[in-house]
């Protein structure tokens, strides 16, 4: 598949969603990452967009925090738990 501007995956977009999820859970970077089996430095690189979130790390986050790959990578919230999505929406409007 050809990468176009429309479907290009941007580390900055993924990082913004990671930040919103973490804040929705009320956790700092270290606790958030460690609960999913990621070190704080590793998680920090994803949340600050220094590295694109890897699939293994994304799967760990999905398992721990009940989020979806569609939301992490594409921003598609349709399969997120309703309470989590409402919290994320609230945070993104502030």
C-alpha positions in Angstrom: 0.0 0.0 0.0 1.3 3.4 -0.9 1.7 5.8 2.0 -0.1 9.0 1.4 -0.7 12.1 3.6 -4.2 10.8 4.2 -3.1 7.5 5.7 0.4 8.2 6.9 1.0 7.1 10.5 2.4 10.0 12.5 4.3 9.4 15.7 3.0 12.8 17.0 -0.7 11.6 16.6 0.0 8.3 18.4 1.9 10.2 21.1 -1.1 12.6 21.7 -3.4 9.6 22.0 -1.0 7.9 24.5 -1.0 11.0 26.6 -4.7 11.2 26.7 -5.1 7.6 27.7 -2.5 7.9 30.4 -4.2 11.1 31.8 -7.6 9.4 31.6 -6.2 6.7 33.9 -4.7 9.4 36.2 -1.2 7.9 36.0 2.3 9.3 35.5 4.5 8.0 32.7 6.5 5.6 34.8 3.5 3.9 36.4 1.6 3.8 33.1 4.5 2.2 31.2 5.5 -0.2 34.0 1.9 -1.6 34.4 2.1 -2.6 30.7 5.7 -4.0 31.1 7.4 -1.0 29.5 10.3 0.9 31.1 9.8 4.6 31.7 12.5 5.7 29.2 11.0 3.4 26.5 7.4 4.6 27.1 8.6 8.2 27.2 10.0 7.9 23.7 6.6 6.9 22.4 4.7 9.6 24.3 7.1 12.3 23.2 7.0 11.0 19.6 10.8 10.4 19.5 9.9 6.9 18.3 6.7 5.5 16.7 4.9 3.1 19.1 6.0 -0.4 18.2 3.4 -3.2 17.7 4.6 -5.3 20.7 4.4 -2.2 23.0 1.0 -1.3 21.6 -0.3 -4.8 22.2 0.9 -4.6 25.9 -0.9 -1.3 26.3 -4.1 -2.6 24.7 -4.1 -5.6 27.1 -3.4 -3.5 30.2 -5.6 -0.5 29.5 -8.5 -1.9 27.4 -7.7 0.2 24.4 -7.6 -0.8 20.7 -4.9 -0.8 18.1 -7.4 1.2 15.9 -7.5 3.9 18.5 -3.8 4.0 19.2 -2.7 4.1 15.5 -5.7 5.5 13.7 -7.6 7.5 16.3 -10.7 5.4 15.8 -12.6 5.3 19.1 -15.6 3.1 18.2 -14.5 0.0 20.1 -13.2 1.8 23.2 -15.1 1.4 26.5 -17.6 4.2 26.7 -16.4 5.6 30.0 -12.8 5.7 28.8 -13.8 7.5 25.5 -15.8 10.1 27.4 -12.9 10.8 29.7 -10.5 11.1 26.7 -12.9 13.4 24.9 -13.2 15.6 28.0 -9.4 15.8 28.3 -8.9 16.6 24.6 -11.2 19.5 24.8 -9.3 21.1 27.7 
